[in-house]
Amino acid sequence: MNRNQTEQGGAEARILQAAMTLFARKGYEGTTTREIAKKAGSSLSMLNLHYGSKEGLYQKTLERVFDVFYFSKLPFYQEILKVRQEHPDDREVNRDLLERYTGMIIDTVLDPENREAVLILNRAFLNPDQDFRKIEPMLMLFMNLELLLLSSAGWKEASAPWAKEFSFQMISSMFSHVNYPSVAEFLNRDEPTEPSEVRRLVKEYQALSIAAVLSEYSKR
């Protein structure tokens, strides 16, 4: 690889990282390609060379998000599929998997390295004009959560309004916790809370919420 190729590769990576940061902070509509190029220490011509357009660059950032929330979690999704095939009526097995699944999501959301990916995906999820087919990782999180709730409650149906509503609330709540460590640090600045304790508290809160909902909707 010659020097020019090396420099172009470095510019491409810087542009993508700058886009991740700005899309996370300001959203797609609030970010311009000029801002991205400036933050990356590059140029609009270099941005267009590597990504074609702002939309093309945004799609590349979504691929990063896919890595965090989809491809790296494939073994877990495969386990969910296996449990639903082999133990569809075993509430305890499904409840254990539900607890581990929500714990996995919380660990991912609270990992500082995933902060920008979480913010980008959360913005897309809460955008009323979003084409949800373009944010498959969020749909996977949502649908698997709904299915595990139904199995844990002993429902044979593939869908139910209460499970959809609670899944939406849980996803929204877990993703909103991306800022909780900073808030906790500010509120407890005289007695800082360890990151591990923050995670424990968030998981405990979600577990209590799940228990309350399953208690209400579980079939006798």
C-alpha positions in Angstrom: 0.0 0.0 0.0 1.5 3.3 -1.0 1.5 6.5 1.0 -1.5 8.0 -0.9 -3.6 4.9 -0.2 -2.7 5.0 3.5 -3.7 8.6 3.8 -7.0 8.0 2.0 -7.7 5.1 4.3 -7.0 7.2 7.4 -9.3 10.0 6.1 -12.0 7.4 5.4 -11.8 6.1 9.0 -11.7 9.7 10.5 -14.8 10.7 8.5 -16.7 7.7 9.6 -15.8 8.3 13.3 -16.7 12.0 13.0 -20.0 11.0 11.5 -20.7 8.6 14.3 -20.0 11.3 16.9 -22.1 14.0 15.2 -25.1 11.8 14.2 -25.1 10.6 17.9 -25.1 14.1 19.2 -27.2 16.0 16.7 -29.1 13.4 14.7 -29.1 12.9 10.9 -31.1 16.0 10.1 -29.1 18.2 12.4 -25.7 17.3 11.0 -24.2 18.6 7.7 -21.5 17.0 5.6 -19.5 20.2 6.0 -19.5 19.7 9.8 -18.4 16.1 9.4 -15.6 16.9 7.1 -14.4 19.7 9.4 -14.5 17.5 12.5 -12.6 14.8 10.6 -9.9 17.2 9.5 -10.8 16.3 5.9 -12.7 17.7 3.0 -16.1 17.4 1.3 -14.5 16.0 -1.8 -12.9 13.2 0.3 -16.2 12.5 2.1 -18.0 12.2 -1.3 -15.2 10.1 -2.7 -15.5 7.5 0.1 -19.2 7.6 0.9 -20.9 9.3 -2.0 -23.3 11.3 0.1 -24.6 12.1 3.6 -27.1 9.2 3.2 -24.3 6.8 2.2 -22.3 7.9 5.2 -25.2 7.4 7.5 -25.8 3.9 6.2 -22.1 3.1 7.0 -22.7 4.3 10.6 -25.7 2.0 10.8 -23.4 -0.9 9.8 -21.3 0.0 12.9 -24.6 -0.1 14.9 -25.4 -3.5 13.4 -22.0 -4.8 14.6 -22.8 -3.7 18.2 -26.4 -4.9 18.4 -26.8 -7.6 15.9 -23.8 -9.5 14.5 -22.0 -9.6 17.8 -25.2 -11.0 19.5 -26.0 -13.7 16.9 -25.2 -16.6 19.4 -27.7 -15.2 21.8 -30.4 -14.9 19.1 -29.7 -18.5 18.1 -30.1 -19.6 21.7 -33.5 -17.8 21.8 -34.6 -19.6 18.7 -33.4 -23.0 20.1 -35.3 -22.5 23.4 -38.5 -21.5 21.6 -38.2 -24.6 19.5 -37.3 -27.1 22.3 -38.9 -25.6 25.4 -41.8 -23.4 24.2 -43.9 -24.2 27.2 -41.2 -24.1 29.9 -41.9 -20.8 31.6 -38.9 -21.0 33.9 -36.4 -21.7 31.1 -37.9 -18.8 29.1 -37.9 -16.5 32.2 -34.2 -17.2 32.8 -33.5 -16.5 29.2 -35.5 -13.3 29.4 -33.5 -12.1 32.4 -30.2 -12.8 30.7 -31.4 -11.2 27.5 -32.4 -7.9 29.2 -29.1 -8.1 31.1 -27.2 -8.4 27.8 -29.0 -5.3 26.4 -28.2 -3.3 29.6 -24.5 -4.3 29.5 -24.3 -3.3 25.8 -26.1 0.1 26.4 -23.9 0.9 29.5 -20.6 0.0 27.8 -18.9 3.4 27.1 -17.5 2.1 23.9 -21.0 1.7 22.5 -22.3 5.1 23.5 -22.5 6.6 20.0 -24.0 3.5 18.5 -26.7 3.5 21.3 -27.5 7.2 20.7 -27.8 6.7 16.9 -30.1 3.7 17.2 -32.2 5.4 19.9 -32.7 8.5 17.8 -33.8 6.3 14.8 -36.1 4.3 17.1 -37.9 7.4 18.4 -38.1 9.2 15.1 -41.8 9.1 13.9 -40.7 9.3 10.3 -38.2 6.4 10.5 -38.4 3.5 8.1 -38.0 0.8 10.7 -36.9 -1.7 8.1 -33.6 0.2 8.1 -33.0 -0.3 11.8 -33.1 -4.1 11.9 -31.1 -4.4 15.2 -33.8 -2.5 17.1 -36.5 -4.6 15.5 -34.6 -7.8 16.5 -34.3 -6.5 20.1 -38.0 -5.6 20.2 -39.4 -8.8 18.6 -37.3 -11.2 20.7 -38.2 -9.4 23.8 -41.9 -9.7 23.0 -41.6 -13.4 22.2 -39.7 -14.1 25.5 -42.4 -12.2 27.4 -45.2 -14.2 25.9 -43.4 -17.5 26.5 -42.5 -16.5 30.1 -46.2 -15.7 30.7 -47.4 -19.0 29.2 -49.1 -17.4 26.1 -49.3 -19.5 23.0 -50.1 -16.6 20.8 -47.3 -15.1 18.6 -48.3 -11.6 19.6 -50.3 -9.6 22.2 -50.9 -5.9 22.8 -49.6 -6.0 26.4 -46.3 -7.7 25.3 -45.8 -5.1 22.5 -46.5 -2.2 24.8 -44.2 -3.5 27.6 -41.5 -4.4 25.1 -41.5 -0.8 23.8 -41.4 0.6 27.3 -38.5 -1.7 28.2 -36.5 -0.9 25.1 -37.1 2.8 25.6 -36.1 2.6 29.3 -33.0 0.5 28.7 -31.7 2.8 25.9 -32.5 5.9 28.0 -30.0 4.6 30.6 -27.1 5.4 28.2 -26.9 8.7 30.1 -27.6 7.3 33.5 -23.9 6.8 34.5 -23.2 10.5 33.9 -26.4 11.5 35.8 -25.5 9.2 38.7 -21.9 10.5 38.8 -23.3 14.1 39.1 -25.9 13.4 41.7 -23.6 11.2 43.8 -20.4 13.3 43.3 -19.7 13.3 47.0 -20.0 9.5 47.1 -19.4 8.1 43.5 -21.3 5.0 42.4 -19.1 2.3 40.8 -20.1 1.4 37.2 -20.7 -2.2 38.3 -23.2 -0.9 40.9 -25.0 1.2 38.3 -25.4 -1.9 36.1 -26.7 -3.9 39.1 -29.3 -1.3 39.9 -30.5 -0.9 36.3 -30.8 -4.7 36.0 -32.6 -4.9 39.3 -35.1 -2.3 38.2 -35.8 -4.1 35.0 -36.2 -7.4 36.8 -38.8 -5.9 39.1 -40.7 -4.4 36.2 -40.7 -7.7 34.4 -41.9 -9.6 37.5 -44.7 -7.2 38.0 -45.9 -7.5 34.4 -45.6 -11.3 34.3 -47.5 -11.5 37.6 -50.4 -9.5 35.9 -50.5 -11.3 32.5 -49.3 -14.9 33.2 -51.9 -17.5 32.3 -53.0 -19.6 35.3 
